Amino acid sequence: MNETRDIRLKRLVMRSMRRGIKEMDLILSRFAAARLEAMTCTELDRYEALLEENDQDLYQWVSGQVEAPAAHAELVRDIKALIAA
């Protein structure tokens, strides 16, 4: 994809806000607003991969009902810490 960082950030913010379930809209919107700007390209890649996951799975990971897969575990911990604060 050939997009500027600014466009990518805007796209990821929108994807964070327009999820399938309202709870994930709220959680990911808050996380995006607080953290995306400071993320490296590699971290943004990981976040974008997380956004590809199913909302029901994401909610279970973030709420602690189910352990997140290793590929997403660190990012899910960061999201959980932000929403707990």
Steps between C-alpha positions, in 0.01 A plus 500: 500500500635841409348736755648766723528444874231764558254324268580164658436636849168647389401171339590303813309743722192455282537121506528519878177701521293298255507148639226239514406545863469821699725383784791453261426839337544662840803300609694526175407864440640590838815300438548649153462855628750441779766292328503489120686825445803377698513153342778394266421356158553149636264566789242640258535182294423294812202720585369472146529120523306511827224699328460213252384273782137429578341741750365220718850353532650843567246570771569168670876569493471856630247407768720212619244230422745327266876534470613689190712312247874560531506720188266750666571444871722805556266739321197359680680552833560864402134546409387337826733724702366813331136415557569403862656839571 
